[in-house]
């Protein structure tokens, strides 16, 4: 089959090869110019354990970071977000925190989540913090802390070598319930 003097299979094969080269070049650029330098900066951040994982897609950057025991989840998260946004070239950044939780910490968090959700639903964060401190006091945790900024809530539960970190939006989505 010929179209304007060209063979259609040859044209289609050439177009497929060009597209493959362009997508491959874009992938290599994203990896070499974006992900590797960002990984290096994130890995050097105090509290980060191991190598962060940076993935890029049409929605922006997704950064997965494992944290060790840290003093303040809120400031560590903001530091990581600042570094990631600096290397994201204006794209949206999502950070996922990995911790070292065990079954008991997860159960304690689920017990405390009703207090957190009530605070998020009502906006009464001072009362929520007092209830959280009272409820977590009898759980035998080395540290139980909740902090709030203008957009998010940061929960830290620490017991021995295990620790649970949770970051959630400040307000509940309409119709949402349960722990985030």
N, C-alpha and C positions, 0 to 999 in steps of 0.2 A: 504494500500500500504506500502510495506517495502523496504527499501534500506539499504543494509549491516546490517541488523538486527535492524534498527531503524524505527520508524514510522515517515513518512514524515511530517504529521501535527504537531507532537510533536516537531520535530526539527525546523520547521518554526516558531512555537509559541515561542520556547525558544530563537531563534535568534532575533525575534522581541522584546521580553522582554529585552534581553541584550542591543540591540540598543537603546531602550527607556531609559533604565537606564543610558547608556553612554551619550546620548544627554541631558538628564535631569541633570546629574552631570556637564557636560560642561556648561549648562545654569546657574546653581547655582554658579559655580566657577566664571563665567564671571560677575555675579551680585554681589557676595559677595566680591571677591578679586579685582575686577576692577572697576565696576560702582559705588559702594557706596563710597569707599575712594575718587575716582575722583570727584564725586558729592560734597562731603564735601569740598574738596580743591577749586573747582570752585565756590561754593556758598560763600566762604570766600573772594573771590576776590572783591576788591572795584569796585562798579558800577553794580555788578550782583544783580538782583532783583528776588526773588523767587528761586525755586529749578531748576537747570539745568536738562536736560534730556540727558542721555547717552545711546545710543543704539550701539550694536556691531553686525557686520555681517561679511561675508567673505571678504568684501572690506576694512574693518577697523572699526574705531569708528566714529560715527556721534554724535556730541555734539550740542544741541540746548540750547541757553542761552538768557534770557531776560535781557536787560540792562536798567538801569535808565539813568538819565542825567549824563553824564560824561564829563570830561574836554578834553580828547583826545582819539578818537576812535582807532587810529593806535596803540598807546601804550597799550591800554586796550586789543585789539585783540591779539597783540603779547604776552601779559601776559597770556591770556587765552589759546593760542596755546601752549605756553611753558608748562603750567600746564598739558594740555591734552596730549601732546606728552610724558611728563614724566610718565604718568600713562597708556600709550597705549602699552607698551612693544614692541616698534618698529613697530607698525602697523600704517597705514595711518590714519590721523585725518582730519575730516571735521568739521568746526564750522559754525553753522548757528546762526545769530544774530537776535533777535526779538526786535523791538522798539515800540514806542507809536506814530505811525503816524496817521494823520487824512487826510481827503480828500484834504484840501488845501496844505498840505506839499507834498502829492503825486503828485498833479498837478504842484507844483513848481519844484519838482524833474524831472518830465517829461519834463518841459520847459527847464531845465538846462541840460538834458541828451544829447542833440545835441552837446553842447559844450564839455561835457565829452567824448563822442564818437569820436569827431573830434580830441581831444587831444590824445586819445588812438590809433586812426588810424594813426596819423601823428608822434606821439612821441614828439610833441612840448608842453611839460607839463608846461613850464613857461608861454607861451602865453595862454594856457588853463586856468591856475590859474588866470591870469589877467582878461580874459574874464568872467570866473566864478564869480569873485569878482564884476565886473562891472554889470553883469546881475542880480546877486542875491541881489545887493545893493538896488534896488528899490522894492523888494518883501516884505519888512517889517518883515524880519526874525531877531530874536534875534542873531542868529549866522548861518552863512553859510560858511562852510570850506571844502576844498578838500586838502588832502595830498597824497603824492605818495612815495612808497618805491621801492625796486628793482623788486617786482613782482606784487604788487597790488595797487589799488587806494581806498582811504577811503573818503566817503562823509558824512558830518554831516549837517543836516538842523534842526534848533531849532526855535520854535515859541511858546512862553508861556509854557504850560505844555506838549506840544506835541513835539516829536523829531523823525527824520527819520535818520537811519544809513544805508549806503549801502557800501558794499565791493565788488569790482569787479577786475577781472584780468587786468593787466596793458595794455595788447594788446588785440585787438579785434580778435576773431577767424575768419578765412577766410570765407567770405560770410556772416558773422553775422552783424547785424545792430540793432539799437534800444537800449533802456536802459536795463541794466542788473538788 
